[in-house]
């Protein structure tokens, strides 16, 4: 399935959370703190008021509880508004 975001929306794929600490302790999924980082997969064209300032392949941080979850080929993705993106990770 292929999804093309509209307007000022961005399709991202969540990054996997670390399941093991550097000391080798395994962290159960229920105890992991979810980091809000993802990789941009596709972008919309933007609007006059909200320009798109990220590109596919960028790693980003986004606001907690933002976006709409979608499953694409069995994998979790999010569709975010450009305003929900708070940083680009370099």
C-alpha positions as CSV (number, residue, x, y, z in Angstrom):
1,X,0.0,0.0,0.0
2,X,1.2,3.5,-0.8
3,X,0.1,6.6,1.1
4,X,0.7,10.2,-0.1
5,X,0.1,12.8,2.6
6,X,-1.9,15.9,1.7
7,X,-1.5,19.6,2.6
8,X,0.9,20.1,5.5
9,X,1.0,16.4,6.6
10,X,4.0,14.2,6.9
11,X,4.1,10.3,6.9
12,X,6.7,9.0,9.4
13,X,7.8,5.5,10.6
14,X,8.5,5.3,14.4
15,X,12.0,4.4,15.5
16,X,12.4,1.2,17.5
17,X,12.9,1.7,21.2
18,X,16.0,0.2,22.7
19,X,15.2,-3.1,24.5
20,X,18.5,-3.5,26.2
21,X,20.6,-1.1,28.2
22,X,24.4,-0.7,27.6
23,X,24.9,-2.9,30.7
24,X,22.9,-5.7,29.1
25,X,19.7,-5.4,31.1
26,X,16.7,-6.2,29.0
27,X,13.8,-3.7,29.4
28,X,10.3,-5.1,28.9
29,X,8.2,-3.2,26.3
30,X,5.7,-2.1,29.0
31,X,8.4,-0.4,31.0
32,X,10.1,1.4,28.1
33,X,9.6,5.1,27.9
34,X,8.5,5.9,24.4
35,X,10.7,8.4,22.6
36,X,8.9,10.4,20.0
37,X,11.5,10.0,17.2
38,X,10.7,8.8,13.7
39,X,12.0,8.8,10.1
40,X,10.2,10.8,7.4
41,X,8.8,8.5,4.7
42,X,6.7,10.9,2.6
43,X,5.6,14.5,2.7
44,X,2.7,16.5,1.5
45,X,3.0,19.6,-0.8
46,X,2.6,22.0,2.1
47,X,0.3,25.1,2.3
48,X,0.8,28.8,2.1
49,X,0.7,29.1,5.9
50,X,2.6,25.9,6.7
51,X,5.6,25.1,4.5
52,X,7.1,21.6,4.7
53,X,10.6,21.9,6.1
54,X,11.6,18.2,6.3
55,X,12.4,15.7,3.5
56,X,12.1,12.0,3.2
57,X,14.9,10.3,5.1
58,X,15.1,13.0,7.9
59,X,15.0,11.8,11.5
60,X,12.7,13.9,13.5
61,X,11.3,14.4,17.0
62,X,7.5,15.1,17.4
63,X,5.0,16.1,20.1
64,X,3.8,13.2,22.3
65,X,0.2,12.1,21.5
66,X,0.2,13.8,18.1
67,X,-0.6,12.3,14.7
68,X,-2.9,9.5,13.4
69,X,-1.6,5.9,13.5
70,X,-1.8,3.9,10.4
71,X,-0.6,0.4,9.5
72,X,1.2,0.0,6.2
73,X,2.2,-3.5,5.1
74,X,1.9,-4.6,8.7
75,X,4.2,-1.9,10.1
76,X,3.1,1.1,12.3
77,X,3.4,4.6,10.9
78,X,2.1,8.0,11.9
79,X,0.7,10.9,9.8
80,X,1.6,14.1,11.5
81,X,0.9,17.8,10.8
82,X,4.1,19.8,10.1
83,X,3.3,21.8,13.3
84,X,3.7,18.7,15.4
85,X,7.3,18.2,14.4
86,X,9.6,19.9,17.0
87,X,13.1,19.1,15.7
88,X,15.2,17.4,13.1
89,X,17.9,15.1,14.4
90,X,21.2,15.5,12.7
